[in-house]
Amino acid sequence: MDLAFSPEENAFREEVRRFVAEKLPDGIRHKVMNGVHLNREEHVLWQRTLHARGWGGVGWPREFGGPGWTPTEQYIFEEECAAAGAPRLISFGLKMIAPVLMAFGSPAQQQRFLPKIMSAEEWWCQGYSEPGSGSDLASVKTRAVREGDHYLVNGQKTWTTLGQYADWIFCLVRTDPEAKKQSGISFLLIDMKTPGVTVRPIITLDGAHEVNEVWLEDVKVPVENRIGEENKGWTYAKFLLGHERTNIAGIGIAKRELARLKRIAAAEGRLEQPLFAARVAQVEIDLMALEITNLRVLSAEREKKAPGPEASILKIKGTEIQQAIAELMMQAVGAYALPFKQADVGPDYAANLGAGYCNLRKLSIFGGSNEIQKNIISQMIMGL
């Protein structure tokens, strides 16, 4: 197993580094490097900048308009973008529904949706979780009844990230209430402008409007907007979740935030305290080990081997490390780590640390909770 980057891959790294340094706006870079939320327009601007370069479909094969990068090149791209303060790509369109469309969508669906995802003309959100159906997605209750050439959809989705910006939502709906849980689910694409769709904000602990409730009341969805076969949606949902869990690890982002932690801790004199310095060192060691695990997965993909329990390990450790870094940043500044900025109170770098800590509590829950990932690991390794 060769974990070293090739000369060609190192040359690609330099190409990405130069591009980001030249094209990333300073205002966006400053926000990302200081933990400030970006607005819709800033996310769209960066995606369109990548699209103009031919990099709009990161990780997409050439036949669908992507650059055709290897998994290693995609990893390098994401690492360099994170280090330079580029926005994290909004994954719902690019990395979640797009792979499903490529694998299971009809040619008409691929032609209709994929180009607009790549060019940021349409923003997507995810309609999986419901009240009472989070980790147990097979228990979804949102109902879709077929009436001729359309479905009539009724139900509620929750924790819909950035749904207030979305043009489309991909949803799991129950089309056969008599079937076993996984067997009666279909996968629908729903236009958020359809009458009967209502988005209601959920304000999180950090005071941000990031997630929402989405209500569906007699929403008419054309049958042509169903992915694949009726009642086979669980197959497509599992495929999508595999992509989501790999993306959550966020190694490049964790490396950037670790560097930010060191800057803050140094400014506060905390790195001179042995116990605090030891905790920072332990997080760095954990991150280095996680990166090696990720490179092992990439090496296996080069050899066309499907990843085993490593995918769940990446999700668990990646989210735990990001949470640990956020906690240490907050502890470094003490009482100045307020969820809300108060005028002339504390250093500027402390303003968003409490809010960031609260926000990142979600990482170990969504995409399949870390407890569920541990069950997956035990099943794959020990057959339990």
C-alpha positions as CSV (number, residue, x, y, z in Angstrom):
1,M,0.0,0.0,0.0
2,D,1.6,3.3,-1.2
3,L,0.4,6.3,0.9
4,A,2.9,8.8,-0.7
5,F,1.7,11.3,-3.3
6,S,3.0,10.9,-6.8
7,P,4.9,13.7,-8.6
8,E,1.8,14.3,-10.8
9,E,-0.4,14.6,-7.6
10,N,2.0,17.1,-6.1
11,A,2.0,19.1,-9.3
12,F,-1.8,19.1,-9.1
13,R,-1.6,20.3,-5.5
14,E,0.4,23.3,-6.7
15,E,-2.1,24.0,-9.4
16,V,-5.0,24.1,-7.0
17,R,-3.0,26.2,-4.5
18,R,-2.3,28.8,-7.2
19,F,-5.9,28.9,-8.4
20,V,-7.4,29.4,-4.9
21,A,-4.8,32.1,-4.0
22,E,-5.8,34.0,-7.1
23,K,-9.5,33.5,-7.3
24,L,-10.8,33.3,-3.7
25,P,-12.2,36.7,-2.6
26,D,-10.5,38.1,0.5
27,G,-13.9,38.8,2.2
28,I,-14.9,35.1,1.9
29,R,-11.5,34.0,3.0
30,H,-11.6,36.2,6.1
31,K,-15.1,34.9,7.1
32,V,-14.1,31.2,6.7
33,M,-10.8,31.6,8.6
34,N,-12.7,33.3,11.5
35,G,-15.7,31.0,11.8
36,V,-18.2,33.4,10.4
37,H,-21.2,32.0,8.5
38,L,-21.4,32.7,4.8
39,N,-24.5,33.8,3.0
40,R,-26.1,32.2,0.0
41,E,-24.6,34.6,-2.5
42,E,-21.0,33.9,-1.2
43,H,-21.5,30.2,-1.5
44,V,-22.9,30.6,-5.0
45,L,-20.1,32.9,-6.1
46,W,-17.4,30.4,-5.1
47,Q,-19.2,27.5,-6.8
48,R,-19.6,29.6,-10.0
49,T,-15.9,30.5,-9.9
50,L,-15.0,26.8,-9.7
51,H,-17.5,26.0,-12.5
52,A,-15.8,28.7,-14.8
53,R,-12.5,26.9,-14.2
54,G,-14.0,23.5,-15.2
55,W,-14.0,22.3,-11.6
56,G,-17.7,22.7,-10.8
57,G,-18.4,19.0,-10.5
58,V,-15.8,18.1,-7.9
59,G,-15.5,14.3,-7.9
60,W,-17.8,13.9,-10.9
61,P,-16.7,11.8,-13.9
62,R,-16.1,13.4,-17.2
63,E,-19.2,12.0,-18.9
64,F,-21.3,14.1,-16.6
65,G,-19.3,17.3,-17.0
66,G,-16.9,16.8,-14.1
67,P,-13.1,17.0,-14.2
68,G,-12.7,13.2,-13.8
69,W,-10.4,13.5,-10.8
70,T,-9.2,10.5,-9.0
71,P,-10.2,10.2,-5.3
72,T,-6.7,11.3,-4.3
73,E,-7.0,14.4,-6.5
74,Q,-10.3,15.2,-5.0
75,Y,-8.8,14.8,-1.5
76,I,-5.9,17.2,-2.4
77,F,-8.4,19.7,-3.8
78,E,-10.5,19.7,-0.7
79,E,-7.4,19.9,1.6
80,E,-5.9,22.9,-0.3
81,C,-9.3,24.7,-0.4
82,A,-9.8,24.3,3.3
83,A,-6.3,25.4,4.2
84,A,-6.7,28.6,2.1
85,G,-10.1,29.5,3.6
86,A,-12.3,28.6,0.7
87,P,-16.0,27.7,1.6
88,R,-16.9,24.1,2.1
89,L,-18.9,23.0,-0.9
90,I,-22.6,22.7,-0.2
91,S,-22.8,18.9,-0.5
92,F,-26.6,18.3,-0.9
93,G,-26.5,18.9,-4.6
94,L,-22.8,18.2,-5.6
95,K,-22.0,15.2,-3.4
96,M,-25.4,13.7,-2.4
97,I,-28.2,13.9,-5.0
98,A,-25.8,14.2,-8.0
99,P,-24.2,10.7,-7.4
100,V,-27.7,9.3,-7.0
101,L,-28.8,10.9,-10.3
102,M,-25.7,9.5,-12.0
103,A,-26.2,6.0,-10.7
104,F,-30.0,5.7,-10.8
105,G,-31.5,8.6,-12.5
106,S,-33.0,8.5,-16.0
107,P,-31.2,10.3,-18.9
108,A,-33.9,13.0,-18.8
109,Q,-33.3,13.6,-15.1
110,Q,-29.6,13.7,-15.5
111,Q,-29.8,16.2,-18.3
112,R,-32.4,18.3,-16.4
113,F,-30.7,18.5,-13.0
114,L,-26.9,17.9,-13.2
115,P,-25.9,20.9,-15.2
116,K,-27.8,23.3,-12.9
117,I,-26.3,21.7,-9.8
118,M,-22.8,22.2,-11.2
119,S,-23.4,25.8,-12.2
120,A,-25.1,26.7,-8.9
121,E,-28.3,27.7,-10.7
122,E,-30.3,25.4,-8.4
123,W,-29.7,24.8,-4.7
124,W,-30.7,21.5,-3.1
125,C,-31.6,20.4,0.4
126,Q,-32.3,17.0,2.0
127,G,-35.6,15.7,3.1
128,Y,-34.8,12.6,5.2
129,S,-35.3,13.3,8.9
130,E,-38.7,13.7,10.4
131,P,-40.0,14.1,13.9
132,G,-39.5,10.6,15.3
133,S,-37.5,9.5,12.3
134,G,-33.9,10.6,12.5
135,S,-31.4,7.8,12.8
136,D,-34.2,5.3,12.0
137,L,-34.9,6.6,8.6
138,A,-36.8,3.5,7.6
139,S,-39.6,4.7,9.8
140,V,-40.5,7.8,7.8
141,K,-44.2,8.7,7.7
142,T,-44.4,11.3,5.0
143,R,-46.9,9.8,2.6
144,A,-47.0,9.9,-1.2
145,V,-50.2,8.6,-2.9
146,R,-50.1,8.2,-6.6
147,E,-52.9,9.8,-8.6
148,G,-52.4,9.3,-12.3
149,D,-49.3,11.1,-13.5
150,H,-48.4,12.6,-10.1
151,Y,-48.0,11.9,-6.4
152,L,-49.9,13.8,-3.7
153,V,-47.4,14.2,-0.8
154,N,-48.3,15.0,2.8
155,G,-46.0,15.1,5.8
156,Q,-43.2,16.9,7.6
157,K,-39.4,17.0,7.3
158,T,-37.1,18.5,10.0
159,W,-33.5,19.6,10.5
160,T,-33.5,20.5,6.8
161,T,-30.1,22.3,6.5
162,L,-30.2,25.6,4.5
163,G,-33.7,24.7,3.3
164,Q,-34.5,28.4,3.3
165,Y,-32.1,28.8,0.3
166,A,-33.2,25.7,-1.6
167,D,-34.9,25.4,-5.0
168,W,-35.3,21.6,-4.8
169,I,-35.5,19.0,-2.1
170,F,-34.9,15.3,-2.4
171,C,-37.3,13.3,-0.1
172,L,-37.9,9.9,1.2
173,V,-41.6,9.2,1.2
174,R,-43.8,6.2,2.0
175,T,-45.6,4.9,-1.0
176,D,-46.7,1.5,0.4
177,P,-47.8,1.7,4.0
178,E,-48.5,-2.0,4.1
179,A,-45.0,-3.1,3.1
180,K,-42.1,-3.7,5.5
181,K,-40.5,-0.4,6.5
182,Q,-37.6,-0.4,4.0
183,S,-39.7,-1.9,1.2
184,G,-42.4,0.8,1.0
185,I,-40.3,3.9,0.5
186,S,-39.8,5.9,-2.7
187,F,-37.3,8.7,-3.5
188,L,-38.8,11.9,-4.9
189,L,-37.4,15.2,-6.2
190,I,-39.7,18.1,-5.2
191,D,-39.7,21.7,-6.4
192,M,-39.7,23.9,-3.4
193,K,-41.9,26.4,-5.2
194,T,-44.7,23.9,-5.5
195,P,-47.9,25.0,-3.7
196,G,-48.2,23.3,-0.3
197,V,-44.5,23.5,0.5
198,T,-43.8,25.6,3.6
199,V,-40.4,26.2,5.2
200,R,-40.3,27.3,8.8
201,P,-37.0,28.2,10.5
202,I,-35.5,26.4,13.5
203,I,-33.1,28.8,15.4
204,T,-30.2,26.8,16.9
205,L,-28.4,27.3,20.1
206,D,-25.9,29.6,18.5
207,G,-28.7,31.9,17.3
208,A,-28.3,30.9,13.7
209,H,-30.9,30.1,11.1
210,E,-29.3,27.0,9.6
211,V,-31.9,24.4,9.8
212,N,-35.7,24.3,9.2
213,E,-38.9,22.4,9.3
214,V,-40.4,21.7,5.8
215,W,-44.2,21.0,5.7
216,L,-45.7,19.2,2.7
217,E,-49.5,19.6,2.4
218,D,-51.1,18.1,-0.7
219,V,-48.0,18.7,-2.7
220,K,-48.3,17.5,-6.3
221,V,-45.1,15.8,-7.6
222,P,-44.9,14.5,-11.1
223,V,-44.2,10.8,-11.3
224,E,-41.3,11.7,-13.7
225,N,-39.6,13.2,-10.6
226,R,-39.3,9.8,-8.9
227,I,-35.8,8.3,-8.9
228,G,-35.8,4.7,-10.0
229,E,-38.6,2.3,-9.1
230,E,-41.5,2.9,-6.8
231,N,-40.9,1.4,-3.3
232,K,-37.1,1.0,-4.0
233,G,-36.1,4.3,-2.5
234,W,-34.3,2.7,0.4
235,T,-31.7,1.4,-2.0
236,Y,-31.0,4.9,-3.3
237,A,-31.1,6.4,0.2
238,K,-28.4,4.0,1.5
239,F,-26.2,4.8,-1.6
240,L,-26.5,8.5,-0.8
241,L,-25.7,8.1,2.9
242,G,-22.4,6.5,2.0
243,H,-21.4,9.7,0.3
244,E,-22.6,11.8,3.1
245,R,-20.7,10.0,5.8
246,T,-17.4,10.2,3.9
247,N,-17.8,13.9,3.5
248,I,-18.5,14.6,7.1
249,A,-15.0,13.6,8.2
250,G,-13.7,17.0,7.1
251,I,-9.9,16.3,7.5
252,G,-8.9,19.4,5.6
253,I,-11.2,21.6,7.6
254,A,-9.9,20.0,10.9
255,K,-6.3,20.8,9.9
256,R,-7.3,24.4,9.2
257,E,-9.1,24.7,12.5
258,L,-6.2,23.1,14.4
259,A,-4.0,25.8,13.0
260,R,-6.5,28.4,14.2
261,L,-6.7,26.8,17.6
262,K,-2.9,27.1,17.9
263,R,-3.0,30.8,17.0
264,I,-5.7,31.5,19.5
265,A,-4.0,29.5,22.3
266,A,-0.7,31.2,21.6
267,A,-2.3,34.6,21.8
268,E,-3.9,33.7,25.1
269,G,-0.7,32.2,26.5
270,R,-2.4,28.8,26.9
271,L,0.3,26.8,25.0
272,E,2.6,27.6,27.9
273,Q,0.4,25.6,30.2
274,P,1.5,21.9,30.1
275,L,-2.0,20.4,30.5
276,F,-3.6,22.5,27.8
277,A,-0.6,22.0,25.5
278,A,-0.9,18.3,26.0
279,R,-4.6,18.3,25.0
280,V,-3.7,20.2,21.8
281,A,-1.0,17.7,21.0
282,Q,-3.4,14.8,21.5
283,V,-5.9,16.2,19.1
284,E,-3.1,16.8,16.6
285,I,-1.9,13.1,17.0
286,D,-5.5,11.9,16.5
287,L,-5.9,14.0,13.4
288,M,-2.6,12.6,11.9
289,A,-3.8,9.1,12.6
290,L,-7.2,9.9,10.9
291,E,-5.4,11.3,7.9
292,I,-3.4,8.1,7.5
293,T,-6.7,6.1,7.7
294,N,-8.2,8.3,5.0
295,L,-5.1,7.8,2.8
296,R,-5.5,4.1,3.2
297,V,-9.1,4.4,2.0
298,L,-7.9,6.4,-1.0
299,S,-5.2,3.8,-1.7
300,A,-7.9,1.0,-1.7
301,E,-10.0,3.1,-4.1
302,R,-7.1,3.3,-6.4
303,E,-7.0,-0.5,-6.5
304,K,-10.8,-0.6,-7.0
305,K,-11.4,-2.0,-3.5
306,A,-14.6,-0.9,-1.7
307,P,-13.9,0.7,1.7
308,G,-14.8,-1.4,4.6
309,P,-15.3,-0.2,8.2
310,E,-12.9,2.6,7.5
311,A,-15.7,4.8,6.2
312,S,-17.5,4.6,9.6
313,I,-14.2,5.2,11.4
314,L,-13.6,8.4,9.3
315,K,-17.1,9.6,10.3
316,I,-16.7,8.9,14.0
317,K,-13.2,10.2,14.5
318,G,-13.5,13.1,12.1
319,T,-16.5,14.5,13.9
320,E,-15.0,13.9,17.3
321,I,-11.8,15.7,16.4
322,Q,-13.7,18.7,15.0
323,Q,-15.7,18.9,18.2
324,A,-12.6,18.6,20.4
325,I,-10.9,21.5,18.5
326,A,-14.0,23.7,18.9
327,E,-14.0,22.9,22.6
328,L,-10.4,23.8,23.1
329,M,-10.7,27.1,21.2
330,M,-13.6,28.0,23.5
331,Q,-11.6,27.0,26.6
332,A,-8.6,29.0,25.4
333,V,-10.4,32.3,25.7
334,G,-12.6,31.4,28.7
335,A,-15.5,33.8,29.4
336,Y,-14.9,35.7,26.2
337,A,-16.2,32.7,24.2
338,L,-19.7,34.1,23.9
339,P,-22.4,32.8,21.6
340,F,-23.2,36.4,20.6
341,K,-20.7,39.2,20.0
342,Q,-20.9,42.0,22.5
343,A,-19.5,45.4,21.6
344,D,-15.9,46.0,22.8
345,V,-15.9,42.8,24.9
346,G,-12.9,40.5,24.4
347,P,-10.6,39.9,21.4
348,D,-12.2,39.7,18.0
349,Y,-11.0,36.1,17.5
350,A,-13.2,35.1,20.5
351,A,-16.4,36.4,19.1
352,N,-17.8,33.3,17.4
353,L,-16.1,30.5,19.4
354,G,-19.0,29.7,21.8
355,A,-21.4,29.7,18.9
356,G,-19.1,27.4,16.9
357,Y,-18.9,25.0,19.8
358,C,-22.7,24.8,20.0
359,N,-23.1,24.4,16.3
360,L,-20.6,21.5,16.0
361,R,-22.5,19.4,18.6
362,K,-24.6,18.2,15.6
363,L,-21.6,16.5,13.8
364,S,-21.7,13.3,15.8
365,I,-25.5,12.9,15.2
366,F,-26.3,13.6,11.5
367,G,-25.3,11.4,8.7
368,G,-26.0,8.4,11.0
369,S,-25.1,9.0,14.6
370,N,-21.7,7.9,15.9
371,E,-23.3,5.2,18.0
372,I,-24.8,3.7,14.8
373,Q,-21.4,3.9,13.1
374,K,-19.9,1.9,16.0
375,N,-22.6,-0.8,15.4
376,I,-21.7,-0.9,11.7
377,I,-18.0,-1.4,12.6
378,S,-18.8,-4.2,15.0
379,Q,-21.0,-5.9,12.4
380,M,-18.4,-5.6,9.7
381,I,-15.4,-6.7,11.7
382,M,-16.8,-9.1,14.3
383,G,-20.1,-10.1,12.8
384,L,-22.0,-8.9,15.9
